[in-house]
Amino acid sequence: MERDLTVTRQAAEKADTNARQANINAKRSNDRVKRLRVELREFRTTNNMMINTLREDMIDGFARIDARFAAVDARFAAVDARLDENFTKIDQNFATIEQNFAAVDRSFTAIRGVLDATAAGQAEITRLIGHLIAQSENN
Protein backbone atom coordinates (compact mmCIF):
# COMPACT_ATOMS: atom_id res chain seq x y z
CA MET A 1 0.00 0.00 0.00
CA GLU A 2 2.84 2.28 0.83
CA ARG A 3 4.18 1.57 -2.55
CA ASP A 4 0.84 2.52 -4.10
CA LEU A 5 0.84 5.65 -2.02
CA THR A 6 4.35 6.51 -3.24
CA VAL A 7 3.34 5.90 -6.84
CA THR A 8 0.26 8.01 -6.32
CA ARG A 9 2.33 10.81 -4.72
CA GLN A 10 4.81 10.70 -7.56
CA ALA A 11 1.97 10.75 -10.07
CA ALA A 12 0.41 13.71 -8.24
CA GLU A 13 3.75 15.54 -8.11
CA LYS A 14 4.25 14.82 -11.79
CA ALA A 15 0.70 16.02 -12.53
CA ASP A 16 1.37 19.12 -10.41
CA THR A 17 4.66 19.73 -12.27
CA ASN A 18 2.92 19.18 -15.59
CA ALA A 19 0.12 21.52 -14.56
CA ARG A 20 2.65 24.21 -13.51
CA GLN A 21 4.51 23.73 -16.78
CA ALA A 22 1.23 23.85 -18.72
CA ASN A 23 0.31 27.03 -16.84
CA ILE A 24 3.73 28.56 -17.67
CA ASN A 25 3.34 27.52 -21.32
CA ALA A 26 -0.19 28.94 -21.41
CA LYS A 27 1.05 32.27 -19.96
CA ARG A 28 3.85 32.36 -22.51
CA SER A 29 1.37 31.58 -25.29
CA ASN A 30 -0.96 34.30 -24.00
CA ASP A 31 1.96 36.73 -23.91
CA ARG A 32 2.92 35.78 -27.46
CA VAL A 33 -0.69 36.16 -28.64
CA LYS A 34 -0.88 39.59 -26.93
CA ARG A 35 2.37 40.68 -28.59
CA LEU A 36 1.16 39.35 -31.92
CA ARG A 37 -2.10 41.27 -31.53
CA VAL A 38 -0.17 44.43 -30.72
CA GLU A 39 2.10 43.87 -33.72
CA LEU A 40 -0.91 43.24 -35.95
CA ARG A 41 -2.62 46.42 -34.70
CA GLU A 42 0.57 48.40 -35.28
CA PHE A 43 0.94 46.86 -38.73
CA ARG A 44 -2.70 47.62 -39.55
CA THR A 45 -2.34 51.19 -38.26
CA THR A 46 0.89 51.71 -40.22
CA ASN A 47 -0.62 50.09 -43.31
CA ASN A 48 -3.75 52.28 -43.06
CA MET A 49 -1.59 55.38 -42.65
CA MET A 50 0.46 54.44 -45.71
CA ILE A 51 -2.67 53.69 -47.74
CA ASN A 52 -4.25 57.00 -46.67
CA THR A 53 -1.06 58.86 -47.56
CA LEU A 54 -0.95 57.13 -50.92
CA ARG A 55 -4.63 57.96 -51.48
CA GLU A 56 -4.01 61.63 -50.64
CA ASP A 57 -1.00 61.68 -52.96
CA MET A 58 -3.09 60.14 -55.73
CA ILE A 59 -5.92 62.63 -55.14
CA ASP A 60 -3.43 65.51 -55.28
CA GLY A 61 -1.79 64.04 -58.37
CA PHE A 62 -5.10 63.55 -60.15
CA ALA A 63 -6.16 67.09 -59.15
CA ARG A 64 -2.98 68.44 -60.76
CA ILE A 65 -3.61 66.31 -63.86
CA ASP A 66 -7.22 67.52 -64.00
CA ALA A 67 -6.02 71.13 -63.71
CA ARG A 68 -3.53 70.63 -66.53
CA PHE A 69 -6.20 69.01 -68.73
CA ALA A 70 -8.51 71.93 -67.96
CA ALA A 71 -5.76 74.35 -69.04
CA VAL A 72 -5.18 72.37 -72.24
CA ASP A 73 -8.93 72.28 -72.90
CA ALA A 74 -9.10 76.06 -72.41
CA ARG A 75 -6.24 76.57 -74.85
CA PHE A 76 -7.92 74.30 -77.41
CA ALA A 77 -11.16 76.26 -76.94
CA ALA A 78 -9.27 79.51 -77.56
CA VAL A 79 -7.62 78.06 -80.67
CA ASP A 80 -10.99 76.78 -81.91
CA ALA A 81 -12.52 80.23 -81.37
CA ARG A 82 -9.69 81.91 -83.29
CA LEU A 83 -9.98 79.34 -86.08
CA ASP A 84 -13.72 79.90 -86.28
CA GLU A 85 -13.15 83.66 -86.36
CA ASN A 86 -10.49 83.35 -89.05
CA PHE A 87 -12.59 80.99 -91.16
CA THR A 88 -15.49 83.44 -90.88
CA LYS A 89 -13.17 86.21 -92.15
CA ILE A 90 -11.96 83.95 -94.95
CA ASP A 91 -15.55 83.17 -95.93
CA GLN A 92 -16.32 86.91 -95.95
CA ASN A 93 -13.22 87.56 -98.06
CA PHE A 94 -14.23 84.86 -100.52
CA ALA A 95 -17.69 86.45 -100.75
CA THR A 96 -16.03 89.80 -101.52
CA ILE A 97 -13.76 88.13 -104.10
CA GLU A 98 -16.77 86.47 -105.74
CA GLN A 99 -18.52 89.87 -105.91
CA ASN A 100 -15.39 91.39 -107.44
CA PHE A 101 -15.16 88.59 -110.01
CA ALA A 102 -18.82 89.17 -110.86
CA ALA A 103 -18.05 92.89 -111.36
CA VAL A 104 -15.04 91.98 -113.55
CA ASP A 105 -17.25 89.61 -115.55
CA ARG A 106 -19.80 92.42 -116.05
CA SER A 107 -16.98 94.77 -117.07
CA PHE A 108 -15.69 92.21 -119.58
CA THR A 109 -19.18 91.85 -120.95
CA ALA A 110 -19.46 95.63 -121.28
CA ILE A 111 -15.98 95.83 -122.86
CA ARG A 112 -16.93 92.99 -125.20
CA GLY A 113 -19.99 94.99 -126.24
CA VAL A 114 -17.85 98.06 -126.85
CA LEU A 115 -15.25 96.01 -128.76
CA ASP A 116 -17.96 94.36 -130.84
CA ALA A 117 -19.43 97.80 -131.61
CA THR A 118 -15.94 99.11 -132.44
CA ALA A 119 -15.25 96.10 -134.67
CA ALA A 120 -18.60 96.63 -136.42
CA GLY A 121 -17.76 100.31 -136.86
CA GLN A 122 -14.29 99.47 -138.25
CA ALA A 123 -15.83 96.90 -140.55
CA GLU A 124 -18.25 99.54 -141.80
CA ILE A 125 -15.40 102.04 -142.24
CA THR A 126 -13.39 99.39 -144.09
CA ARG A 127 -16.39 98.64 -146.34
CA LEU A 128 -16.92 102.33 -147.01
CA ILE A 129 -13.22 102.88 -147.75
CA GLY A 130 -13.32 99.87 -150.03
CA HIS A 131 -16.41 101.26 -151.76
CA LEU A 132 -14.73 104.69 -152.18
CA ILE A 133 -11.61 103.04 -153.60
CA ALA A 134 -13.71 101.06 -156.00
CA GLN A 135 -15.58 104.19 -157.14
CA SER A 136 -12.39 106.13 -157.60
CA GLU A 137 -11.00 103.33 -159.73
CA ASN A 138 -14.13 103.27 -161.84
CA ASN A 139 -13.99 106.90 -162.57
Backbone torsions as a table, in degrees:
resi	resn	phi	psi	omega
1	MET	NA	-41.7	177.8
2	GLU	-58.9	-39.3	178.6
3	ARG	-63.4	-41.6	177.9
4	ASP	-64.6	-37.8	179.5
5	LEU	-66.8	-39.8	178.4
6	THR	-65.3	-44.3	179.3
7	VAL	-63.1	-39.7	-179.6
8	THR	-67.9	-42.0	177.5
9	ARG	-62.0	-44.2	179.6
10	GLN	-63.5	-40.5	178.1
11	ALA	-64.5	-40.0	179.7
12	ALA	-67.5	-43.9	177.8
13	GLU	-62.1	-41.8	178.9
14	LYS	-64.3	-41.5	178.5
15	ALA	-64.5	-40.1	178.9
16	ASP	-65.2	-42.6	177.6
17	THR	-63.3	-44.6	178.5
18	ASN	-62.3	-39.6	-179.7
19	ALA	-66.3	-43.6	177.6
20	ARG	-61.3	-43.9	179.5
21	GLN	-63.9	-40.9	177.9
22	ALA	-63.4	-39.7	178.8
23	ASN	-65.1	-43.4	177.6
24	ILE	-61.6	-46.6	179.1
25	ASN	-62.2	-39.6	179.0
26	ALA	-64.6	-42.9	178.4
27	LYS	-63.3	-42.9	177.7
28	ARG	-61.2	-43.9	179.1
29	SER	-62.7	-42.7	177.7
30	ASN	-61.4	-42.7	178.2
31	ASP	-62.0	-43.1	179.0
32	ARG	-63.1	-43.4	179.3
33	VAL	-62.9	-41.9	178.3
34	LYS	-61.7	-45.9	178.5
35	ARG	-62.3	-41.0	179.2
36	LEU	-63.8	-40.7	177.3
37	ARG	-62.3	-43.2	178.1
38	VAL	-61.5	-46.6	179.5
39	GLU	-61.2	-41.4	178.7
40	LEU	-65.0	-41.1	176.8
41	ARG	-62.4	-45.0	179.2
42	GLU	-62.3	-42.3	178.4
43	PHE	-62.5	-46.0	-179.5
44	ARG	-62.7	-42.6	178.6
45	THR	-62.8	-47.2	178.8
46	THR	-62.4	-44.5	179.9
47	ASN	-61.9	-44.3	178.6
48	ASN	-62.9	-40.2	178.1
49	MET	-62.8	-43.8	179.6
50	MET	-64.9	-42.6	179.6
51	ILE	-64.5	-41.8	178.5
52	ASN	-64.4	-41.0	177.4
53	THR	-62.8	-44.9	178.0
54	LEU	-61.1	-42.0	179.0
55	ARG	-62.0	-44.8	178.7
56	GLU	-63.1	-41.8	177.3
57	ASP	-61.5	-42.0	179.7
58	MET	-66.3	-41.0	178.8
59	ILE	-62.2	-45.6	177.9
60	ASP	-61.8	-44.3	-179.9
61	GLY	-61.8	-45.0	179.6
62	PHE	-68.1	-32.7	176.6
63	ALA	-64.4	-41.2	177.8
64	ARG	-65.2	-41.6	178.5
65	ILE	-63.1	-44.2	178.7
66	ASP	-60.3	-40.9	179.6
67	ALA	-64.3	-41.0	179.5
68	ARG	-66.6	-41.0	177.2
69	PHE	-63.5	-38.3	178.4
70	ALA	-63.4	-40.2	178.3
71	ALA	-65.0	-41.8	178.4
72	VAL	-64.6	-43.2	178.2
73	ASP	-60.3	-40.3	179.6
74	ALA	-64.9	-40.5	178.8
75	ARG	-65.7	-41.8	177.2
76	PHE	-62.0	-39.6	178.9
77	ALA	-62.9	-41.0	178.5
78	ALA	-64.6	-42.6	178.6
79	VAL	-63.6	-43.9	178.1
80	ASP	-59.7	-41.9	-179.8
81	ALA	-63.9	-43.2	178.7
82	ARG	-64.9	-41.1	178.3
83	LEU	-61.7	-44.9	178.4
84	ASP	-59.8	-43.1	179.2
85	GLU	-62.7	-44.5	-179.4
86	ASN	-67.2	-40.3	178.0
87	PHE	-66.0	-34.3	175.8
88	THR	-63.4	-43.7	177.3
89	LYS	-62.8	-41.6	178.9
90	ILE	-62.2	-44.0	178.0
91	ASP	-60.4	-41.7	178.5
92	GLN	-64.4	-41.4	178.7
93	ASN	-63.7	-40.8	177.4
94	PHE	-64.1	-36.6	177.1
95	ALA	-63.5	-42.0	177.7
96	THR	-63.8	-43.7	179.0
97	ILE	-60.7	-43.2	178.8
98	GLU	-62.5	-38.9	177.0
99	GLN	-64.8	-41.3	179.2
100	ASN	-64.9	-41.3	177.1
101	PHE	-63.2	-38.0	177.7
102	ALA	-63.2	-40.6	177.9
103	ALA	-64.9	-40.5	177.9
104	VAL	-63.1	-44.0	178.0
105	ASP	-58.7	-42.8	178.9
106	ARG	-64.7	-39.1	178.5
107	SER	-64.0	-43.7	177.5
108	PHE	-61.1	-38.8	178.7
109	THR	-64.1	-43.2	178.8
110	ALA	-64.8	-44.6	178.3
111	ILE	-61.2	-41.7	179.2
112	ARG	-59.5	-40.6	178.1
113	GLY	-63.7	-42.8	179.0
114	VAL	-64.9	-44.9	179.4
115	LEU	-62.8	-41.5	177.0
116	ASP	-62.0	-41.9	178.9
117	ALA	-65.6	-40.7	178.2
118	THR	-63.4	-44.6	179.3
119	ALA	-62.2	-40.0	178.8
120	ALA	-65.6	-40.8	178.0
121	GLY	-65.0	-42.6	178.9
122	GLN	-65.7	-38.1	177.6
123	ALA	-63.6	-39.8	179.0
124	GLU	-66.9	-41.8	178.2
125	ILE	-61.8	-45.4	179.2
126	THR	-59.8	-42.8	179.5
127	ARG	-63.2	-42.5	-179.3
128	LEU	-67.0	-41.7	178.1
129	ILE	-62.1	-43.8	177.6
130	GLY	-60.2	-40.7	178.7
131	HIS	-65.1	-43.2	178.8
132	LEU	-63.2	-41.8	179.6
133	ILE	-63.9	-40.7	-179.4
134	ALA	-66.8	-37.2	179.0
135	GLN	-69.1	-40.5	-178.3
136	SER	-69.4	-27.7	178.0
137	GLU	-76.2	-29.5	179.0
138	ASN	-78.2	-18.6	-177.6
139	ASN	-94.1	NA	NA
